[in-house]
Amino acid sequence: MTQKQGLQLFDANGNLMLEVTDTLTRFLGTVDTDAVSSTGSFTDNRIIGGKAWITFHKTGANDYRDANFAAWCEGNQIKWQHTAGMYGSRIKSYRIYYGAY
């Protein structure tokens, strides 16, 4: 016999607002980028077989001359790139949080 598990959230009127019964997310780790390289990547084989998710934040002070920052997943790799912004291209350090579900 298998015990079902999941999460259901209802509003005050009893209407189902959220139902998660088959996938829960896993936090796998963080990656810190440096303030020197314009591109980079990191490999984590635990991402394979799941749907990866990422979020990030700048670890240094804000400056209007900062470069734009983008991060994404390709297979078992997390990649990032700094590109010139409207007012400049100063590379800053970022912390990337990632996981899979």
N, CA, C and O atoms as CSV, one atom per row, in Angstrom:
chain,resi,resn,atom,element,x,y,z
A,1,MET,N,N,0.834,-1.169,0.000
A,1,MET,CA,C,0.000,0.000,0.000
A,1,MET,C,C,0.888,1.244,0.000
A,1,MET,O,O,1.867,1.316,0.743
A,2,THR,N,N,0.542,2.215,-0.833
A,2,THR,CA,C,1.306,3.450,-0.938
A,2,THR,C,C,0.545,4.595,-0.294
A,2,THR,O,O,-0.639,4.796,-0.564
A,3,GLN,N,N,1.223,5.334,0.549
A,3,GLN,CA,C,0.629,6.509,1.196
A,3,GLN,C,C,0.773,7.703,0.261
A,3,GLN,O,O,1.892,8.066,-0.102
A,4,LYS,N,N,-0.343,8.323,-0.135
A,4,LYS,CA,C,-0.286,9.511,-0.976
A,4,LYS,C,C,0.186,10.690,-0.146
A,4,LYS,O,O,-0.061,10.763,1.058
A,5,GLN,N,N,0.875,11.623,-0.816
A,5,GLN,CA,C,1.327,12.825,-0.132
A,5,GLN,C,C,1.207,14.017,-1.058
A,5,GLN,O,O,1.114,13.859,-2.276
A,6,GLY,N,N,1.208,15.186,-0.495
A,6,GLY,CA,C,1.103,16.391,-1.294
A,6,GLY,C,C,0.714,17.576,-0.433
A,6,GLY,O,O,0.750,17.520,0.796
A,7,LEU,N,N,0.344,18.641,-1.108
A,7,LEU,CA,C,-0.039,19.876,-0.431
A,7,LEU,C,C,-1.220,20.473,-1.167
A,7,LEU,O,O,-1.202,20.601,-2.391
A,8,GLN,N,N,-2.244,20.836,-0.418
A,8,GLN,CA,C,-3.398,21.534,-0.972
A,8,GLN,C,C,-3.652,22.774,-0.132
A,8,GLN,O,O,-3.644,22.712,1.097
A,9,LEU,N,N,-3.881,23.910,-0.805
A,9,LEU,CA,C,-4.230,25.158,-0.129
A,9,LEU,C,C,-5.574,25.624,-0.639
A,9,LEU,O,O,-5.842,25.610,-1.840
A,10,PHE,N,N,-6.434,26.047,0.314
A,10,PHE,CA,C,-7.778,26.497,-0.012
A,10,PHE,C,C,-7.958,27.934,0.459
A,10,PHE,O,O,-7.339,28.345,1.441
A,11,ASP,N,N,-8.801,28.706,-0.233
A,11,ASP,CA,C,-9.122,30.059,0.225
A,11,ASP,C,C,-10.219,29.983,1.293
A,11,ASP,O,O,-10.673,28.896,1.651
A,12,ALA,N,N,-10.633,31.138,1.790
A,12,ALA,CA,C,-11.625,31.192,2.868
A,12,ALA,C,C,-12.961,30.574,2.479
A,12,ALA,O,O,-13.719,30.147,3.350
A,13,ASN,N,N,-13.264,30.518,1.170
A,13,ASN,CA,C,-14.524,29.949,0.699
A,13,ASN,C,C,-14.425,28.465,0.377
A,13,ASN,O,O,-15.395,27.865,-0.086
A,14,GLY,N,N,-13.268,27.869,0.617
A,14,GLY,CA,C,-13.096,26.450,0.354
A,14,GLY,C,C,-12.671,26.113,-1.058
A,14,GLY,O,O,-12.628,24.939,-1.425
A,15,ASN,N,N,-12.352,27.131,-1.867
A,15,ASN,CA,C,-11.890,26.888,-3.234
A,15,ASN,C,C,-10.419,26.483,-3.243
A,15,ASN,O,O,-9.596,27.090,-2.557
A,16,LEU,N,N,-10.096,25.465,-4.015
A,16,LEU,CA,C,-8.722,24.999,-4.135
A,16,LEU,C,C,-7.879,26.054,-4.847
A,16,LEU,O,O,-8.195,26.442,-5.971
A,17,MET,N,N,-6.808,26.520,-4.198
A,17,MET,CA,C,-5.935,27.551,-4.762
A,17,MET,C,C,-4.626,26.970,-5.277
A,17,MET,O,O,-4.073,27.466,-6.258
A,18,LEU,N,N,-4.129,25.932,-4.630
A,18,LEU,CA,C,-2.852,25.322,-5.004
A,18,LEU,C,C,-2.906,23.854,-4.668
A,18,LEU,O,O,-3.390,23.462,-3.607
A,19,GLU,N,N,-2.399,23.035,-5.590
A,19,GLU,CA,C,-2.312,21.606,-5.333
A,19,GLU,C,C,-1.003,21.090,-5.894
A,19,GLU,O,O,-0.736,21.205,-7.090
A,20,VAL,N,N,-0.195,20.523,-5.027
A,20,VAL,CA,C,1.071,19.923,-5.430
A,20,VAL,C,C,1.052,18.497,-4.917
A,20,VAL,O,O,1.077,18.263,-3.708
A,21,THR,N,N,1.009,17.549,-5.831
A,21,THR,CA,C,0.927,16.160,-5.407
A,21,THR,C,C,2.017,15.279,-5.997
A,21,THR,O,O,2.186,14.137,-5.568
A,22,ASP,N,N,2.764,15.795,-6.982
A,22,ASP,CA,C,3.707,14.891,-7.618
A,22,ASP,C,C,5.155,15.378,-7.623
A,22,ASP,O,O,6.065,14.553,-7.703
A,23,THR,N,N,5.400,16.672,-7.543
A,23,THR,CA,C,6.780,17.141,-7.562
A,23,THR,C,C,7.003,18.201,-6.501
A,23,THR,O,O,6.198,19.118,-6.337
A,24,LEU,N,N,8.089,18.064,-5.797
A,24,LEU,CA,C,8.516,19.054,-4.832
A,24,LEU,C,C,9.926,19.492,-5.224
A,24,LEU,O,O,10.698,18.697,-5.761
A,25,THR,N,N,10.253,20.720,-4.964
A,25,THR,CA,C,11.541,21.249,-5.383
A,25,THR,C,C,12.652,20.846,-4.416
A,25,THR,O,O,12.416,20.612,-3.230
A,26,ARG,N,N,13.865,20.771,-4.954
A,26,ARG,CA,C,15.059,20.507,-4.152
A,26,ARG,C,C,16.025,21.663,-4.342
A,26,ARG,O,O,16.313,22.052,-5.474
A,27,PHE,N,N,16.519,22.205,-3.268
A,27,PHE,CA,C,17.575,23.203,-3.322
A,27,PHE,C,C,18.887,22.442,-3.387
A,27,PHE,O,O,19.167,21.615,-2.520
A,28,LEU,N,N,19.702,22.716,-4.419
A,28,LEU,CA,C,20.950,21.975,-4.594
A,28,LEU,C,C,22.182,22.750,-4.158
A,28,LEU,O,O,23.154,22.141,-3.711
A,29,GLY,N,N,22.175,24.076,-4.274
A,29,GLY,CA,C,23.363,24.796,-3.842
A,29,GLY,C,C,23.439,26.220,-4.352
A,29,GLY,O,O,22.478,26.763,-4.898
A,30,THR,N,N,24.610,26.811,-4.157
A,30,THR,CA,C,24.878,28.168,-4.621
A,30,THR,C,C,26.189,28.192,-5.386
A,30,THR,O,O,27.065,27.353,-5.181
A,31,VAL,N,N,26.303,29.161,-6.262
A,31,VAL,CA,C,27.539,29.413,-7.007
A,31,VAL,C,C,27.798,30.904,-6.921
A,31,VAL,O,O,26.900,31.709,-7.167
A,32,ASP,N,N,29.022,31.277,-6.573
A,32,ASP,CA,C,29.406,32.683,-6.555
A,32,ASP,C,C,30.230,32.989,-7.798
A,32,ASP,O,O,31.217,32.312,-8.085
A,33,THR,N,N,29.815,34.012,-8.529
A,33,THR,CA,C,30.583,34.438,-9.699
A,33,THR,C,C,31.622,35.456,-9.248
A,33,THR,O,O,31.489,36.059,-8.183
A,34,ASP,N,N,32.647,35.642,-10.054
A,34,ASP,CA,C,33.651,36.640,-9.701
A,34,ASP,C,C,33.365,37.945,-10.431
A,34,ASP,O,O,32.493,38.004,-11.298
A,35,ALA,N,N,34.092,38.969,-10.082
A,35,ALA,CA,C,33.896,40.279,-10.695
A,35,ALA,C,C,34.922,40.526,-11.784
A,35,ALA,O,O,35.207,41.677,-12.112
A,36,VAL,N,N,35.487,39.456,-12.354
A,36,VAL,CA,C,36.526,39.586,-13.370
A,36,VAL,C,C,36.065,39.016,-14.712
A,36,VAL,O,O,36.176,39.683,-15.741
A,37,SER,N,N,35.552,37.796,-14.704
A,37,SER,CA,C,35.185,37.110,-15.942
A,37,SER,C,C,33.825,37.562,-16.452
A,37,SER,O,O,32.899,37.760,-15.666
A,38,SER,N,N,33.701,37.726,-17.769
A,38,SER,CA,C,32.418,38.136,-18.335
A,38,SER,C,C,31.479,36.953,-18.549
A,38,SER,O,O,30.270,37.148,-18.676
A,39,THR,N,N,32.008,35.733,-18.591
A,39,THR,CA,C,31.179,34.538,-18.728
A,39,THR,C,C,31.700,33.454,-17.783
A,39,THR,O,O,32.839,33.513,-17.321
A,40,GLY,N,N,30.855,32.472,-17.505
A,40,GLY,CA,C,31.281,31.362,-16.669
A,40,GLY,C,C,30.262,30.253,-16.670
A,40,GLY,O,O,29.155,30.412,-17.184
A,41,SER,N,N,30.636,29.126,-16.092
A,41,SER,CA,C,29.713,28.000,-15.983
A,41,SER,C,C,30.120,27.118,-14.815
A,41,SER,O,O,31.244,27.182,-14.316
A,42,PHE,N,N,29.169,26.294,-14.396
A,42,PHE,CA,C,29.353,25.394,-13.274
A,42,PHE,C,C,28.560,24.129,-13.591
A,42,PHE,O,O,27.442,24.216,-14.100
A,43,THR,N,N,29.115,22.968,-13.301
A,43,THR,CA,C,28.459,21.695,-13.589
A,43,THR,C,C,28.020,21.016,-12.299
A,43,THR,O,O,28.775,20.946,-11.329
A,44,ASP,N,N,26.789,20.520,-12.303
A,44,ASP,CA,C,26.261,19.743,-11.181
A,44,ASP,C,C,25.384,18.640,-11.765
A,44,ASP,O,O,24.298,18.912,-12.277
A,45,ASN,N,N,25.852,17.405,-11.690
A,45,ASN,CA,C,25.133,16.280,-12.287
A,45,ASN,C,C,23.818,15.958,-11.576
A,45,ASN,O,O,23.017,15.185,-12.102
A,46,ARG,N,N,23.575,16.531,-10.397
A,46,ARG,CA,C,22.301,16.292,-9.708
A,46,ARG,C,C,21.134,16.947,-10.432
A,46,ARG,O,O,19.976,16.620,-10.170
A,47,ILE,N,N,21.432,17.871,-11.342
A,47,ILE,CA,C,20.367,18.536,-12.110
A,47,ILE,C,C,19.770,17.593,-13.152
A,47,ILE,O,O,18.602,17.730,-13.516
A,48,ILE,N,N,20.560,16.644,-13.630
A,48,ILE,CA,C,20.112,15.728,-14.688
A,48,ILE,C,C,18.876,14.966,-14.231
A,48,ILE,O,O,18.821,14.475,-13.103
A,49,GLY,N,N,17.894,14.872,-15.105
A,49,GLY,CA,C,16.679,14.126,-14.815
A,49,GLY,C,C,15.590,14.949,-14.152
A,49,GLY,O,O,14.495,14.441,-13.909
A,50,GLY,N,N,15.870,16.203,-13.857
A,50,GLY,CA,C,14.861,17.072,-13.255
A,50,GLY,C,C,14.706,18.337,-14.061
A,50,GLY,O,O,15.384,18.524,-15.072
A,51,LYS,N,N,13.835,19.193,-13.630
A,51,LYS,CA,C,13.669,20.509,-14.242
A,51,LYS,C,C,14.402,21.497,-13.349
A,51,LYS,O,O,14.041,21.682,-12.187
A,52,ALA,N,N,15.420,22.124,-13.892
A,52,ALA,CA,C,16.247,23.027,-13.097
A,52,ALA,C,C,15.566,24.374,-12.889
A,52,ALA,O,O,14.774,24.816,-13.722
A,53,TRP,N,N,15.879,25.017,-11.778
A,53,TRP,CA,C,15.451,26.392,-11.518
A,53,TRP,C,C,16.648,27.158,-10.960
A,53,TRP,O,O,17.511,26.580,-10.299
A,54,ILE,N,N,16.692,28.445,-11.228
A,54,ILE,CA,C,17.753,29.296,-10.704
A,54,ILE,C,C,17.191,30.664,-10.346
A,54,ILE,O,O,16.184,31.105,-10.899
A,55,THR,N,N,17.848,31.311,-9.427
A,55,THR,CA,C,17.615,32.710,-9.108
A,55,THR,C,C,18.955,33.275,-8.669
A,55,THR,O,O,19.846,32.516,-8.288
A,56,PHE,N,N,19.114,34.580,-8.713
A,56,PHE,CA,C,20.406,35.158,-8.358
A,56,PHE,C,C,20.233,36.563,-7.812
A,56,PHE,O,O,19.194,37.197,-7.994
A,57,HIS,N,N,21.279,37.038,-7.137
A,57,HIS,CA,C,21.300,38.425,-6.673
A,57,HIS,C,C,22.739,38.927,-6.681
A,57,HIS,O,O,23.692,38.157,-6.557
A,58,LYS,N,N,22.861,40.224,-6.829
A,58,LYS,CA,C,24.173,40.871,-6.834
A,58,LYS,C,C,24.698,40.916,-5.407
A,58,LYS,O,O,23.961,41.263,-4.485
A,59,THR,N,N,25.967,40.566,-5.219
A,59,THR,CA,C,26.532,40.567,-3.874
A,59,THR,C,C,27.259,41.866,-3.553
A,59,THR,O,O,27.624,42.098,-2.401
A,60,GLY,N,N,27.475,42.714,-4.549
A,60,GLY,CA,C,28.135,43.995,-4.318
A,60,GLY,C,C,27.137,45.142,-4.355
A,60,GLY,O,O,25.936,44.936,-4.529
A,61,ALA,N,N,27.649,46.338,-4.190
A,61,ALA,CA,C,26.810,47.532,-4.208
A,61,ALA,C,C,26.294,47.823,-5.616
A,61,ALA,O,O,26.955,47.498,-6.603
A,62,ASN,N,N,25.125,48.428,-5.705
A,62,ASN,CA,C,24.560,48.814,-7.000
A,62,ASN,C,C,25.302,50.014,-7.566
A,62,ASN,O,O,25.772,50.878,-6.826
A,63,ASP,N,N,25.398,50.053,-8.876
A,63,ASP,CA,C,26.058,51.150,-9.578
A,63,ASP,C,C,25.410,51.240,-10.952
A,63,ASP,O,O,25.248,50.217,-11.618
A,64,TYR,N,N,25.039,52.427,-11.388
A,64,TYR,CA,C,24.369,52.567,-12.678
A,64,TYR,C,C,25.252,52.121,-13.843
A,64,TYR,O,O,24.752,51.925,-14.950
A,65,ARG,N,N,26.535,51.961,-13.618
A,65,ARG,CA,C,27.446,51.515,-14.681
A,65,ARG,C,C,27.613,50.001,-14.718
A,65,ARG,O,O,28.438,49.490,-15.476
A,66,ASP,N,N,26.844,49.282,-13.915
A,66,ASP,CA,C,26.965,47.821,-13.870
A,66,ASP,C,C,26.572,47.188,-15.195
A,66,ASP,O,O,25.692,47.681,-15.900
A,67,ALA,N,N,27.233,46.099,-15.516
A,67,ALA,CA,C,26.864,45.307,-16.683
A,67,ALA,C,C,25.557,44.566,-16.407
A,67,ALA,O,O,25.210,44.319,-15.252
A,68,ASN,N,N,24.839,44.215,-17.465
A,68,ASN,CA,C,23.661,43.356,-17.328
A,68,ASN,C,C,24.135,41.948,-17.011
A,68,ASN,O,O,25.213,41.543,-17.445
A,69,PHE,N,N,23.343,41.202,-16.262
A,69,PHE,CA,C,23.707,39.849,-15.866
A,69,PHE,C,C,22.588,38.899,-16.242
A,69,PHE,O,O,21.414,39.195,-16.018
A,70,ALA,N,N,22.946,37.764,-16.811
A,70,ALA,CA,C,21.973,36.725,-17.146
A,70,ALA,C,C,22.529,35.375,-16.717
A,70,ALA,O,O,23.730,35.129,-16.832
A,71,ALA,N,N,21.661,34.502,-16.222
A,71,ALA,CA,C,22.053,33.147,-15.847
A,71,ALA,C,C,20.987,32.184,-16.351
A,71,ALA,O,O,19.803,32.520,-16.369
A,72,TRP,N,N,21.403,30.983,-16.763
A,72,TRP,CA,C,20.473,29.997,-17.303
A,72,TRP,C,C,21.057,28.598,-17.140
A,72,TRP,O,O,22.236,28.439,-16.821
A,73,CYS,N,N,20.218,27.588,-17.362
A,73,CYS,CA,C,20.621,26.182,-17.270
A,73,CYS,C,C,20.651,25.562,-18.652
A,73,CYS,O,O,19.772,25.808,-19.478
A,74,GLU,N,N,21.674,24.754,-18.893
A,74,GLU,CA,C,21.782,23.931,-20.104
A,74,GLU,C,C,22.236,22.551,-19.669
A,74,GLU,O,O,23.391,22.357,-19.288
A,75,GLY,N,N,21.322,21.596,-19.729
A,75,GLY,CA,C,21.668,20.240,-19.288
A,75,GLY,C,C,22.035,20.227,-17.823
A,75,GLY,O,O,21.223,20.605,-16.978
A,76,ASN,N,N,23.253,19.795,-17.502
A,76,ASN,CA,C,23.704,19.765,-16.111
A,76,ASN,C,C,24.607,20.961,-15.772
A,76,ASN,O,O,25.328,20.931,-14.775
A,77,GLN,N,N,24.566,22.001,-16.596
A,77,GLN,CA,C,25.394,23.186,-16.372
A,77,GLN,C,C,24.556,24.421,-16.079
A,77,GLN,O,O,23.477,24.615,-16.640
A,78,ILE,N,N,25.080,25.243,-15.189
A,78,ILE,CA,C,24.538,26.575,-14.949
A,78,ILE,C,C,25.538,27.531,-15.584
A,78,ILE,O,O,26.731,27.485,-15.286
A,79,LYS,N,N,25.046,28.388,-16.454
A,79,LYS,CA,C,25.915,29.325,-17.165
A,79,LYS,C,C,25.496,30.749,-16.855
A,79,LYS,O,O,24.342,31.010,-16.515
A,80,TRP,N,N,26.446,31.670,-16.975
A,80,TRP,CA,C,26.139,33.078,-16.767
A,80,TRP,C,C,26.976,33.947,-17.683
A,80,TRP,O,O,28.020,33.543,-18.196
A,81,GLN,N,N,26.468,35.169,-17.867
A,81,GLN,CA,C,27.146,36.105,-18.758
A,81,GLN,C,C,26.828,37.540,-18.341
A,81,GLN,O,O,25.696,37.868,-17.988
A,82,HIS,N,N,27.841,38.370,-18.390
A,82,HIS,CA,C,27.693,39.809,-18.188
A,82,HIS,C,C,27.749,40.465,-19.561
A,82,HIS,O,O,28.635,40.153,-20.357
A,83,THR,N,N,26.832,41.355,-19.845
A,83,THR,CA,C,26.856,42.098,-21.110
A,83,THR,C,C,26.754,43.583,-20.810
A,83,THR,O,O,26.212,43.987,-19.782
A,84,ALA,N,N,27.275,44.379,-21.710
A,84,ALA,CA,C,27.282,45.831,-21.508
A,84,ALA,C,C,25.861,46.353,-21.375
A,84,ALA,O,O,24.970,45.967,-22.133
A,85,GLY,N,N,25.659,47.232,-20.403
A,85,GLY,CA,C,24.367,47.861,-20.198
A,85,GLY,C,C,24.307,49.206,-20.888
A,85,GLY,O,O,25.213,49.579,-21.633
A,86,MET,N,N,23.239,49.924,-20.635
A,86,MET,CA,C,23.036,51.220,-21.276
A,86,MET,C,C,24.118,52.222,-20.889
A,86,MET,O,O,24.549,53.023,-21.718
A,87,TYR,N,N,24.557,52.182,-19.637
A,87,TYR,CA,C,25.496,53.187,-19.148
A,87,TYR,C,C,26.896,52.650,-18.885
A,87,TYR,O,O,27.787,53.423,-18.535
A,88,GLY,N,N,27.112,51.370,-19.041
A,88,GLY,CA,C,28.444,50.855,-18.779
A,88,GLY,C,C,28.495,49.350,-18.751
A,88,GLY,O,O,27.526,48.665,-19.079
A,89,SER,N,N,29.640,48.851,-18.353
A,89,SER,CA,C,29.826,47.401,-18.365
A,89,SER,C,C,30.689,46.938,-17.188
A,89,SER,O,O,31.523,46.047,-17.350
A,90,ARG,N,N,30.501,47.525,-16.023
A,90,ARG,CA,C,31.246,47.086,-14.851
A,90,ARG,C,C,30.722,45.733,-14.393
A,90,ARG,O,O,29.531,45.592,-14.116
A,91,ILE,N,N,31.590,44.749,-14.312
A,91,ILE,CA,C,31.210,43.401,-13.889
A,91,ILE,C,C,31.176,43.347,-12.371
A,91,ILE,O,O,32.106,43.797,-11.702
A,92,LYS,N,N,30.111,42.802,-11.841
A,92,LYS,CA,C,29.946,42.645,-10.398
A,92,LYS,C,C,29.833,41.165,-10.059
A,92,LYS,O,O,29.559,40.339,-10.930
A,93,SER,N,N,30.042,40.841,-8.805
A,93,SER,CA,C,29.870,39.468,-8.337
A,93,SER,C,C,28.390,39.196,-8.076
A,93,SER,O,O,27.656,40.069,-7.614
A,94,TYR,N,N,27.973,37.982,-8.378
A,94,TYR,CA,C,26.604,37.539,-8.125
A,94,TYR,C,C,26.636,36.205,-7.393
A,94,TYR,O,O,27.601,35.449,-7.501
A,95,ARG,N,N,25.575,35.926,-6.650
A,95,ARG,CA,C,25.380,34.615,-6.054
A,95,ARG,C,C,24.177,33.995,-6.749
A,95,ARG,O,O,23.098,34.587,-6.792
A,96,ILE,N,N,24.372,32.792,-7.294
A,96,ILE,CA,C,23.331,32.051,-7.987
A,96,ILE,C,C,22.852,30.926,-7.066
A,96,ILE,O,O,23.660,30.152,-6.553
A,97,TYR,N,N,21.548,30.843,-6.862
A,97,TYR,CA,C,20.919,29.764,-6.109
A,97,TYR,C,C,20.251,28.847,-7.125
A,97,TYR,O,O,19.606,29.333,-8.054
A,98,TYR,N,N,20.388,27.550,-6.975
A,98,TYR,CA,C,19.813,26.649,-7.977
A,98,TYR,C,C,19.306,25.361,-7.347
A,98,TYR,O,O,19.690,24.980,-6.241
A,99,GLY,N,N,18.430,24.710,-8.096
A,99,GLY,CA,C,17.882,23.446,-7.638
A,99,GLY,C,C,17.146,22.755,-8.778
A,99,GLY,O,O,17.286,23.134,-9.941
A,100,ALA,N,N,16.373,21.754,-8.439
A,100,ALA,CA,C,15.617,21.005,-9.438
A,100,ALA,C,C,14.331,20.495,-8.801
A,100,ALA,O,O,14.232,20.355,-7.582
A,101,TYR,N,N,13.358,20.222,-9.650
A,101,TYR,CA,C,12.116,19.629,-9.180
A,101,TYR,C,C,11.648,18.601,-10.179
A,101,TYR,O,O,10.608,17.973,-9.978
